[in-house]
Amino acid sequence: QVHLVESGGGLVQAGGSLRLSCAASGNILKINHMGWYRQGPGKQRNLVARITTDGSTNYGDSVKGRFTISRDDTKNTVDLQMNSLKPEDTAIYYCHLQQTFEIATLDYWGQGTQVTVSS
């Protein structure tokens, strides 16, 4: 089992910044990628950003140029720097880790951290 613990959420005014952090622990094997998803009220969970072990990144269209994802493989952590925040960024942000064990692909989720952006 893998445990993901998020931190850094909170309330911020539009135009402000927040930094989310996620630390992975437990039975960590071959990580494919780590990243962040978010789910707003009444909406489905969508990709915010993810980063692979070779450093390749993917971002959701709505956050490109504003958010930056980074990871520290020595600590099994992934961070999300969020700048120029908008009210529509308000959501619960979930840390995600995918790893491979033999022929199985395993997905793990954190408990989520609330980000609220006021106008």
N, C-alpha and C positions, 0 to 999 in steps of 0.2 A: 504494500500500500504506500501511496505517496500523499503527503500532506502539503497543502499550499496555504500560506498565511499572508493575507494582504494587509497593507497599511497605507495611510496617507490620504484617504478620502476626507471630504468635509464640505463646507460651505464657502463659496468664493463669489465675488462679484464678476460680472461679465468683463472680459478683458484681462482678468487675472490669470494666475498660474497655480497649478498643483502638481505634485509629484507622487505617483503611486509606486509602491514597492511590493514585491511578492517574493517570498522565500520558500523554496521547496526542500522537503526533508523526507526521510523514509527510504524506501527501496527504489532508489534512483538508478536506472540502468543506462540504456542508450536513448538519450533524449533526441527526439526529432526536432521539436520546436517548442518554444514557450511564447506566451502572448497574453493579450488582453481582449476581452469581449465586453460588451455592455448591453444592458437591457433597460430601456426606458419604460415608463408607465404605459401599459397596454400595447407594448411593442414586442417583437421577437428579439432574441439575442443575436447580436451581429458582431462581426470582427471589428476591432479597433486597430490592433496592430499585432504582428507576431514576428519572431526572429528565430532563424534556424541556427544550428550549431556552427555553420560556416559564416554566420553574420548576415545572411540575406534577410531582408525585411519586406514585409507587406503591410500596407496601411489601408484602412477604409477610406473611401473617397472623401468623406466629409471631414476627415482629420488631417489629410495630407498637408504638409507645410506648417502645421501647428503642433502636432504631437511627435515625440521622438521616443522610440523604444531602444532599450539597451539591456545587456545581460552580462553577468559575471559568472563564467562557468566554474570558477574555483569555489564560488559560494552558492551556486545554483540559485541565483536570484535574477529577477527581471524587473526593470523599472520602466515607468512610463512618465515622461515629462510632458505635461500638458500646458501649452501656452495659448494665449488669446482665446480663453474659454468663452463659450457662448451658452445662452440658456438651453439651447437644444442639445448640449452635451450632458445635461442632467440625466443621470441614469445610475443604476447599480453596475459597477465595474467588476468583472470576474477575471481572475487569473486562470490561465489554462496551461497545462503541460501535456504534451503527447510524447510517448516513448514506445520503443519496440522491445518486445521480449519474445525471443525466438520468432515465430511467425505471426505473433499477435501484436496489434496496435492498441495501445492503452491510453485512454484520455482521463485526465484528472482536472477537477475544478476546485477553486477556492470558494469560500463562503460568500464572497462579494463584499464590496465596500461602496458606500453611497457617495456620489459626487453630485452636489447641487450647485448650480450656477444661477445666481440671481441677476435680474435685469436692472 
